[in-house]
């Protein structure tokens, strides 16, 4: 069974369009923040530490899919429920469910990879196999 971590967001006036509805890219911003929060809450060291100790730069986004169901507005508190729904050799899939209490506002998935800067070409990034110790912390 995988862990689910909750990241809370307070919707600000600037997160909304002129109609007072959350501008859709903000959901992606919150899911991205929740992705990092997931690893922190699971006990994974910060990326700045992992780059020094293991060369792991982070988990860049490779693909995103979002389905919107309800709107939100400023002054509301939202919860982003994040879990890993699939581990593959070099990528994993994060699932995010954005809720206002029990009401689901949107659902999204992200495909991400753990990456390093290869010594032969340090200007690039390269996917590595998902580290087993990190996978264990998150399961």
VOKOLVEX-800788 format. One record per residue: residue number from 1; residue in three letters; x, y, z of N, C-alpha, C in turn. Coordinates in pm, 1 decimal. Layout:
BEGIN
{NUM, "Ala", {X, Y, Z}, {X, Y, Z}, {X, Y, Z}}
...
This chain:
BEGIN
{1, "Unk", {84.9, -119.5, 0.0}, {0.0, 0.0, 0.0}, {88.3, 124.3, 0.0}}
{2, "Unk", {50.6, 222.5, -75.5}, {127.6, 345.4, -84.5}, {75.5, 449.3, 13.9}}
{3, "Unk", {162.7, 538.8, 52.3}, {125.1, 646.6, 143.0}, {49.4, 754.7, 67.4}}
{4, "Unk", {-37.9, 824.4, 138.6}, {-101.9, 944.6, 86.5}, {-65.7, 1058.2, 181.2}}
{5, "Unk", {-17.3, 1165.7, 123.9}, {23.0, 1283.0, 200.5}, {-67.1, 1398.6, 159.4}}
{6, "Unk", {-108.1, 1479.7, 255.4}, {-197.9, 1592.7, 227.2}, {-121.1, 1723.8, 239.6}}
{7, "Unk", {-131.7, 1804.2, 135.4}, {-70.4, 1937.2, 129.0}, {-183.5, 2038.6, 127.3}}
{8, "Unk", {-183.4, 2132.0, 221.1}, {-294.1, 2228.0, 230.3}, {-258.5, 2359.5, 161.3}}
{9, "Unk", {-355.9, 2416.4, 93.9}, {-339.4, 2541.3, 18.6}, {-447.9, 2638.2, 61.6}}
{10, "Unk", {-408.4, 2762.5, 84.3}, {-505.9, 2869.3, 105.0}, {-513.9, 2947.1, -25.2}}
{11, "Unk", {-631.3, 2950.9, -84.9}, {-648.1, 3020.0, -212.6}, {-648.2, 3170.6, -187.8}}
{12, "Unk", {-560.0, 3239.6, -256.5}, {-546.2, 3384.3, -242.9}, {-619.3, 3454.6, -358.4}}
{13, "Unk", {-648.4, 3582.3, -341.3}, {-716.0, 3661.0, -444.6}, {-639.7, 3654.4, -577.6}}
{14, "Unk", {-505.9, 3662.3, -570.8}, {-423.0, 3660.5, -691.2}, {-420.5, 3526.7, -763.1}}
{15, "Unk", {-473.7, 3420.2, -701.1}, {-481.8, 3289.0, -765.6}, {-601.7, 3279.6, -859.9}}
{16, "Unk", {-685.4, 3382.5, -858.1}, {-812.8, 3377.5, -931.4}, {-812.8, 3468.3, -1053.5}}
{17, "Unk", {-901.4, 3435.3, -1146.9}, {-922.5, 3519.4, -1264.9}, {-1020.8, 3631.4, -1228.0}}
{18, "Unk", {-1053.1, 3722.5, -1320.9}, {-1143.3, 3833.5, -1288.0}, {-1281.6, 3789.4, -1238.7}}
{19, "Unk", {-1322.9, 3666.6, -1271.3}, {-1452.7, 3616.9, -1223.7}, {-1444.0, 3560.8, -1081.5}}
{20, "Unk", {-1322.2, 3559.7, -1023.5}, {-1306.6, 3507.6, -888.4}, {-1289.0, 3357.3, -881.8}}
{21, "Unk", {-1263.8, 3293.7, -997.0}, {-1244.6, 3148.7, -1004.4}, {-1094.9, 3121.6, -1015.0}}
{22, "Unk", {-1046.9, 3019.8, -943.0}, {-905.0, 2985.5, -949.4}, {-865.0, 2962.6, -1094.8}}
{23, "Unk", {-760.2, 3033.8, -1138.3}, {-705.1, 3021.0, -1273.1}, {-640.9, 2882.7, -1283.1}}
{24, "Unk", {-677.6, 2805.6, -1384.5}, {-644.7, 2663.2, -1390.9}, {-497.7, 2628.0, -1372.1}}
{25, "Unk", {-399.0, 2709.1, -1418.9}, {-259.4, 2668.0, -1397.4}, {-219.7, 2661.6, -1250.0}}
{26, "Unk", {-295.8, 2728.9, -1164.0}, {-263.4, 2724.4, -1021.5}, {-282.1, 2584.1, -963.1}}
{27, "Unk", {-374.3, 2507.8, -1018.2}, {-389.1, 2369.3, -972.8}, {-261.4, 2291.3, -1002.4}}
{28, "Unk", {-201.8, 2314.6, -1118.4}, {-75.2, 2248.4, -1152.6}, {36.0, 2292.9, -1058.2}}
{29, "Unk", {39.6, 2420.8, -1025.2}, {140.0, 2473.2, -931.2}, {125.8, 2404.3, -795.7}}
{30, "Unk", {2.9, 2387.9, -748.6}, {-19.7, 2325.0, -618.8}, {12.0, 2176.0, -622.8}}
{31, "Unk", {-18.3, 2110.0, -733.9}, {16.3, 1968.2, -745.8}, {167.7, 1950.7, -748.0}}
{32, "Unk", {238.4, 2041.7, -815.4}, {384.4, 2035.7, -818.5}, {440.4, 2053.2, -677.4}}
{33, "Unk", {389.2, 2149.2, -603.5}, {434.0, 2170.5, -465.6}, {401.7, 2049.1, -378.9}}
{34, "Unk", {287.2, 1987.2, -403.1}, {247.4, 1870.0, -327.1}, {336.4, 1750.5, -358.8}}
{35, "Unk", {386.4, 1743.3, -481.1}, {478.2, 1636.2, -519.7}, {604.7, 1642.5, -434.9}}
{36, "Unk", {664.3, 1760.2, -423.8}, {783.6, 1776.8, -340.4}, {750.2, 1751.0, -193.9}}
{37, "Unk", {637.7, 1805.9, -146.1}, {594.4, 1785.3, -8.4}, {579.3, 1636.5, 23.3}}
{38, "Unk", {530.4, 1559.1, -73.6}, {513.8, 1415.1, -55.4}, {645.7, 1350.7, -13.7}}
{39, "Unk", {752.2, 1380.8, -87.8}, {881.7, 1320.3, -56.4}, {935.7, 1367.7, 77.4}}
{40, "Unk", {919.2, 1495.9, 107.4}, {964.6, 1549.9, 236.0}, {893.5, 1478.0, 350.6}}
{41, "Unk", {760.7, 1465.9, 341.0}, {682.3, 1401.9, 447.3}, {711.3, 1252.7, 459.4}}
{42, "Unk", {759.0, 1191.1, 351.1}, {795.4, 1048.6, 355.4}, {936.5, 1027.8, 411.2}}
{43, "Unk", {1008.5, 1136.3, 436.5}, {1140.6, 1124.6, 494.9}, {1255.8, 1125.3, 396.1}}
{44, "Unk", {1228.7, 1160.2, 270.9}, {1334.4, 1169.6, 170.4}, {1410.4, 1300.3, 194.3}}
{45, "Unk", {1543.6, 1295.6, 195.5}, {1620.5, 1419.4, 215.4}, {1589.5, 1521.8, 106.6}}
{46, "Unk", {1607.6, 1650.8, 137.5}, {1583.5, 1756.0, 36.9}, {1672.8, 1736.4, -86.0}}
{47, "Unk", {1625.2, 1784.9, -201.7}, {1701.4, 1769.7, -327.0}, {1841.3, 1828.8, -313.2}}
{48, "Unk", {1855.0, 1943.4, -246.2}, {1988.1, 2005.9, -234.5}, {2085.1, 1915.6, -158.6}}
{49, "Unk", {2033.6, 1829.9, -69.8}, {2119.6, 1732.8, -1.2}, {2147.3, 1613.0, -91.7}}
{50, "Unk", {2044.4, 1564.7, -161.3}, {2061.8, 1448.2, -248.7}, {2155.6, 1476.6, -365.6}}
{51, "Unk", {2158.0, 1599.4, -414.5}, {2250.6, 1630.8, -523.5}, {2395.2, 1621.8, -473.5}}
{52, "Unk", {2418.2, 1660.2, -347.8}, {2553.3, 1653.1, -290.9}, {2594.3, 1509.4, -260.2}}
{53, "Unk", {2501.7, 1430.8, -205.5}, {2536.5, 1296.5, -159.6}, {2521.6, 1187.9, -265.3}}
{54, "Unk", {2425.3, 1205.7, -359.2}, {2398.1, 1099.5, -455.9}, {2388.3, 1148.2, -600.4}}
{55, "Unk", {2399.5, 1279.3, -618.8}, {2391.6, 1334.1, -754.2}, {2250.1, 1347.8, -807.2}}
{56, "Unk", {2149.0, 1318.3, -724.4}, {2009.5, 1326.3, -769.5}, {1966.3, 1472.7, -767.0}}
{57, "Unk", {1930.0, 1524.4, -884.8}, {1891.0, 1664.0, -901.1}, {1747.8, 1686.9, -852.3}}
{58, "Unk", {1660.7, 1589.9, -875.6}, {1520.4, 1602.7, -839.6}, {1435.6, 1511.0, -924.3}}
{59, "Unk", {1307.0, 1545.4, -935.7}, {1212.1, 1463.2, -1011.7}, {1135.8, 1551.7, -1109.8}}
{60, "Unk", {1196.8, 1586.3, -1222.9}, {1126.2, 1672.5, -1317.1}, {1001.1, 1605.5, -1375.1}}
{61, "Unk", {911.7, 1690.8, -1415.6}, {783.8, 1649.7, -1472.4}, {801.1, 1610.0, -1618.4}}
{62, "Unk", {750.0, 1492.3, -1654.2}, {756.0, 1444.1, -1791.9}, {621.2, 1450.7, -1862.0}}
{63, "Unk", {515.9, 1434.8, -1783.3}, {380.2, 1432.8, -1840.5}, {281.8, 1470.4, -1731.3}}
{64, "Unk", {174.9, 1540.4, -1770.9}, {71.4, 1578.1, -1674.2}, {-65.8, 1559.5, -1737.7}}
{65, "Unk", {-160.9, 1519.6, -1654.2}, {-299.0, 1504.8, -1698.5}, {-386.7, 1555.3, -1584.6}}
{66, "Unk", {-478.4, 1645.8, -1615.4}, {-564.1, 1702.9, -1512.0}, {-709.0, 1703.1, -1558.5}}
{67, "Unk", {-797.6, 1665.6, -1467.9}, {-941.9, 1666.3, -1494.9}, {-1007.5, 1755.9, -1391.0}}
{68, "Unk", {-1073.6, 1860.9, -1438.5}, {-1138.0, 1957.6, -1349.6}, {-1285.2, 1921.3, -1331.1}}
{69, "Unk", {-1332.0, 1928.1, -1205.3}, {-1469.8, 1890.4, -1175.3}, {-1550.3, 2004.4, -1113.9}}
{70, "Unk", {-1486.9, 2084.6, -1028.5}, {-1553.2, 2194.4, -958.4}, {-1458.0, 2313.2, -951.1}}
{71, "Unk", {-1513.9, 2430.7, -931.0}, {-1432.0, 2551.0, -919.2}, {-1398.8, 2578.5, -772.3}}
{72, "Unk", {-1303.9, 2669.2, -753.4}, {-1268.7, 2717.7, -620.6}, {-1249.4, 2868.3, -631.4}}
{73, "Unk", {-1250.0, 2935.7, -516.9}, {-1232.7, 3080.3, -516.2}, {-1147.1, 3120.9, -396.4}}
{74, "Unk", {-1111.8, 3249.5, -392.1}, {-1023.2, 3296.3, -285.6}, {-1089.8, 3287.4, -149.1}}
{75, "Unk", {-1003.8, 3267.9, -50.2}, {-1052.0, 3252.6, 87.3}, {-1078.7, 3108.6, 126.6}}
{76, "Unk", {-1075.9, 3018.2, 29.7}, {-1102.3, 2877.1, 59.6}, {-972.0, 2804.6, 92.7}}
{77, "Unk", {-985.1, 2698.4, 171.3}, {-871.4, 2610.6, 201.2}, {-892.9, 2480.8, 125.2}}
{78, "Unk", {-790.7, 2442.9, 49.0}, {-796.6, 2320.9, -31.3}, {-692.1, 2222.7, 19.0}}
{79, "Unk", {-718.0, 2095.9, -4.9}, {-624.3, 1991.6, 32.7}, {-587.4, 1912.8, -92.8}}
{80, "Unk", {-456.9, 1895.4, -112.7}, {-407.6, 1815.6, -225.3}, {-360.2, 1682.9, -166.5}}
{81, "Unk", {-431.9, 1574.9, -199.4}, {-399.1, 1440.5, -151.7}, {-309.4, 1376.1, -257.0}}
{82, "Unk", {-185.6, 1344.7, -219.7}, {-86.7, 1296.6, -315.8}, {-34.9, 1158.6, -276.5}}
{83, "Unk", {-26.0, 1070.9, -376.0}, {29.6, 936.4, -355.3}, {98.3, 891.8, -484.2}}
{84, "Unk", {181.0, 790.0, -472.7}, {239.9, 727.7, -591.1}, {151.9, 609.3, -625.8}}
{85, "Unk", {97.0, 608.2, -747.6}, {9.3, 497.9, -786.6}, {81.3, 392.8, -869.8}}
{86, "Unk", {201.2, 426.8, -918.4}, {276.9, 327.5, -995.1}, {425.7, 362.5, -993.3}}
{87, "Unk", {506.4, 260.9, -964.2}, {652.0, 272.4, -974.0}, {694.7, 191.9, -1095.5}}
{88, "Unk", {767.4, 253.5, -1184.6}, {826.2, 183.3, -1298.9}, {976.9, 185.0, -1281.7}}
{89, "Unk", {1049.7, 130.4, -1378.8}, {1195.7, 123.4, -1364.1}, {1258.6, 260.8, -1344.2}}
{90, "Unk", {1225.9, 356.4, -1432.0}, {1288.8, 488.1, -1424.1}, {1190.7, 601.9, -1398.9}}
{91, "Unk", {1063.7, 574.0, -1392.2}, {964.8, 678.5, -1367.1}, {863.8, 631.0, -1263.7}}
{92, "Unk", {789.2, 727.1, -1212.1}, {679.3, 695.4, -1122.0}, {562.8, 787.0, -1157.1}}
{93, "Unk", {443.1, 747.0, -1113.8}, {323.6, 826.0, -1140.9}, {265.1, 873.4, -1007.8}}
{94, "Unk", {259.9, 1004.9, -994.8}, {197.5, 1067.2, -878.3}, {51.3, 1093.1, -911.7}}
{95, "Unk", {-35.8, 1062.5, -817.5}, {-177.3, 1098.7, -831.5}, {-207.4, 1206.7, -729.9}}
{96, "Unk", {-276.7, 1310.6, -775.7}, {-317.5, 1421.0, -689.5}, {-469.5, 1434.2, -696.2}}
{97, "Unk", {-531.9, 1444.4, -581.1}, {-675.0, 1471.2, -573.5}, {-689.5, 1599.8, -492.5}}
{98, "Unk", {-738.3, 1705.8, -558.7}, {-755.3, 1834.9, -492.3}, {-898.2, 1841.0, -439.5}}
{99, "Unk", {-910.0, 1863.2, -308.2}, {-1040.4, 1862.6, -244.0}, {-1062.3, 1990.0, -163.5}}
{100, "Unk", {-1188.6, 2021.7, -146.8}, {-1233.4, 2124.7, -53.0}, {-1318.3, 2046.5, 46.4}}
{101, "Unk", {-1254.7, 2007.3, 157.0}, {-1323.4, 1916.7, 249.3}, {-1338.3, 1781.6, 182.2}}
{102, "Unk", {-1461.7, 1733.1, 173.0}, {-1488.0, 1604.1, 108.9}, {-1518.2, 1616.2, -40.2}}
{103, "Unk", {-1530.5, 1739.1, -89.7}, {-1567.3, 1762.2, -229.5}, {-1442.4, 1761.9, -319.3}}
{104, "Unk", {-1443.0, 1676.5, -421.3}, {-1330.8, 1668.1, -515.3}, {-1345.2, 1778.4, -619.9}}
{105, "Unk", {-1240.2, 1861.9, -631.4}, {-1239.9, 1971.0, -729.4}, {-1167.8, 1932.8, -857.0}}
{106, "Unk", {-1058.6, 1861.9, -842.8}, {-987.9, 1816.0, -961.9}, {-899.3, 1699.1, -924.9}}
{107, "Unk", {-864.6, 1621.4, -1027.1}, {-773.8, 1508.2, -1011.7}, {-667.2, 1519.4, -1118.4}}
{108, "Unk", {-545.5, 1482.9, -1081.4}, {-437.9, 1490.2, -1178.4}, {-336.4, 1380.8, -1156.7}}
{109, "Unk", {-267.4, 1347.4, -1264.4}, {-154.3, 1255.9, -1254.2}, {-33.5, 1323.0, -1316.4}}
{110, "Unk", {81.3, 1289.2, -1261.3}, {208.0, 1338.3, -1313.0}, {301.1, 1219.0, -1331.1}}
{111, "Unk", {369.5, 1214.9, -1443.8}, {476.2, 1118.0, -1463.9}, {606.0, 1193.5, -1439.8}}
{112, "Unk", {688.2, 1140.7, -1350.2}, {814.2, 1204.8, -1312.3}, {925.8, 1102.2, -1311.9}}
{113, "Unk", {1049.8, 1151.3, -1319.4}, {1167.6, 1064.8, -1315.2}, {1270.0, 1122.7, -1219.5}}
{114, "Unk", {1344.1, 1035.9, -1153.1}, {1460.6, 1078.8, -1076.5}, {1572.7, 1100.4, -1176.7}}
{115, "Unk", {1641.3, 1214.3, -1165.0}, {1745.4, 1244.9, -1263.3}, {1875.8, 1289.1, -1196.8}}
{116, "Unk", {1983.3, 1269.1, -1273.8}, {2117.0, 1315.4, -1236.3}, {2172.8, 1395.7, -1353.3}}
{117, "Unk", {2283.3, 1463.5, -1329.6}, {2360.0, 1527.5, -1436.4}, {2473.9, 1431.5, -1468.9}}
{118, "Unk", {2471.7, 1368.1, -1586.0}, {2576.8, 1270.3, -1616.2}, {2713.8, 1338.9, -1626.8}}
{119, "Unk", {2816.7, 1278.2, -1570.2}, {2950.1, 1339.5, -1571.8}, {3000.8, 1369.9, -1713.4}}
{120, "Unk", {2963.0, 1287.2, -1809.6}, {3009.4, 1308.0, -1947.2}, {2940.4, 1424.5, -2017.5}}
{121, "Unk", {2827.4, 1470.2, -1963.0}, {2754.7, 1582.6, -2023.2}, {2676.0, 1654.5, -1913.4}}
{122, "Unk", {2744.4, 1728.8, -1824.7}, {2678.5, 1786.9, -1707.5}, {2578.2, 1898.4, -1736.5}}
{123, "Unk", {2566.6, 1939.6, -1862.2}, {2465.6, 2040.0, -1897.0}, {2328.4, 1977.0, -1919.6}}
{124, "Unk", {2322.7, 1845.7, -1920.3}, {2197.6, 1773.6, -1944.6}, {2154.1, 1702.1, -1816.6}}
{125, "Unk", {2035.3, 1644.8, -1821.5}, {1991.4, 1557.3, -1713.4}, {1958.9, 1421.0, -1772.9}}
{126, "Unk", {1967.7, 1317.7, -1689.5}, {1946.5, 1180.4, -1735.8}, {1868.4, 1104.8, -1629.0}}
{127, "Unk", {1764.9, 1032.5, -1671.7}, {1685.9, 951.5, -1578.7}, {1769.4, 834.7, -1527.9}}
{128, "Unk", {1748.0, 802.6, -1401.0}, {1813.8, 687.5, -1339.7}, {1706.1, 593.3, -1287.4}}
{129, "Unk", {1741.5, 468.7, -1259.4}, {1642.1, 380.9, -1196.6}, {1593.5, 441.7, -1064.9}}
{130, "Unk", {1465.0, 423.4, -1037.0}, {1407.4, 475.2, -912.7}, {1484.2, 412.5, -796.3}}
{131, "Unk", {1542.7, 494.7, -709.0}, {1617.7, 439.7, -595.9}, {1527.6, 357.1, -503.1}}
{132, "Unk", {1569.9, 234.2, -475.6}, {1489.5, 142.9, -394.8}, {1466.6, 194.9, -253.8}}
{133, "Unk", {1564.5, 262.3, -194.8}, {1546.7, 313.6, -59.2}, {1442.2, 425.5, -55.1}}
{134, "Unk", {1438.8, 507.7, -158.9}, {1337.4, 613.5, -165.5}, {1199.7, 552.6, -187.6}}
{135, "Unk", {1193.4, 453.4, -275.2}, {1066.4, 384.2, -298.7}, {1014.3, 323.4, -167.2}}
{136, "Unk", {1103.0, 264.4, -88.7}, {1062.7, 203.0, 38.4}, {1008.6, 307.9, 135.8}}
{137, "Unk", {1072.0, 425.6, 140.9}, {1023.1, 532.2, 229.4}, {881.8, 578.1, 191.5}}
{138, "Unk", {849.6, 568.2, 64.7}, {723.3, 622.1, 13.0}, {612.6, 518.7, 2.3}}
{139, "Unk", {641.8, 396.0, 37.9}, {541.0, 288.0, 25.1}, {478.2, 254.3, 158.6}}
